[in-house]
Amino acid sequence: MIKRLILAISSLCLFAACATTGGGVSGNSDILAEEIARMQTSLADLQVAVEELSIKNEGLASEVAQNADATVELQAESAYLRNEMMLQHGGAAPTEVSETEQPQTTAAGVDNTTPAKPATAQQPPKIVIIEDVQSMRDSLYSYAYELHRQGKYTESITKFQEFIAKMPNDDLADNSQYWIGESYYSMRDYNKALEAFKVVTTKYPQGGKVPDAMLKIGYTYDALKQKDNAKSTLEQLVKQYPRSSSANLAKQMLAKW
């Protein structure tokens, strides 16, 4: 639509110029000038509308990412509880157990099998356990998250680091890195917290935890008495993710300064 308006304006301008050089200024020139002005105004309005739509789309994308994070965390907590129940009942049952051989008899009841070997020489039945990767992934993340909730920050950091090491490309890898930063922040180890939060923004720039990490970077700078860095980080957050919940918190922090 914008391209059509630009083309129409260009054509009208060319036509008006020809009319002026060819036969002097007439009433038609005034009409053309008014039409050009009207179309230029419409073009400006459309540009503003496009910018507003772009901002709204960005906000919706941020909300979708946050909802997805919340859903994943709920699933992780559910997996953690399920895993704890399994452990309390002695672990998961084997998925496959081989049957012991039974003696074969004829219709007359005569045993045709070879004599059985002494009991000491018999091999135990084989047990095959199939590892559930998805269950392991959910259990590990939820266990690390639960440790954080319980205030066991050192143990939580270790488990989140283990998760990232085992599944570096998983959708929850950026969440794990973020919670490492949160654990350090809760321990008031602000230098390590700052480093961990920055990894979220640099290693996972398209992840849904970037706005949250930027907010905590600003908070951490403030805790380190680096107000200028804190202010610039929060201002950047508001600019890049204006409709995110983290941006709203950043605005509240900036308003105090």
Phi, psi and omega in degrees: 000316180296320179297321179296319179295318179299317179296318180295318179297317179299318180295318180295320178297317180295318180295319180295321179296320179294320180295324182288317182282335185272328185209021179082170182279135180227183178297330179296327180296321178295320179296318179296320179297319178295320180295319178297316180297320180295318181291327176295322177296318178297321179297317179297319179298320180294322178297319178297317180298320179296318179296319179296319177297322179297318179295318179297319180297321179297319179296318179296319180297321178295318179295320178298317180296320180293319178296322179296319178298317180297320179296316181297320181293323176295318177297322180294318178297320178297319179294323179298313180297320179296320180293321179296321178296320179296319181294322179294335180261018174091017177091173182288148178287149178298145183276338182206129178231130180287146181276144176286148183289139178255144180293140180266132180237155177273180179297332180277358178086014181271134180282118181264358182280159178288154180304138180290148177286158178305152184302328183291338183266353182287144177272140179291154177302142180281139177243123180249119179249122180267122183285130178266102184296318181297318179295320179297318180297313180295319182294318181296314180295314183294326178294316178297319180294320179294323176299320178296316181298328180277000179082011177268073192291320180297314178295322180297316179301315181300317182289322177294322176295322177296319179300313181296321180295321182279327184225068185295337182256010181288155180297339181264005180295318180291324176298317180299316179297321179297317182287338170297315177298319179297322180295315177297321180296318179294332177276358181064025172267078192292329179294316178289326177296316180300317179297317181293318179294323179295328178298324179301317184283332183267322183273332181232061185296338180262003182284161182283351182267001182299311179301318179296319180294320178296321177299314182288333174297317177298315178298319182292319175301320179296319178295331179273008179064029177252074189297320182298316178294321179297315182296314182295323179294316181292324177295320177296321177300313180297323181289318185278326183229065188298333185257009179278157178294329178295323178296322178297318177293324178295320178299319179296321179292317180294326181296332180287340181266000000 
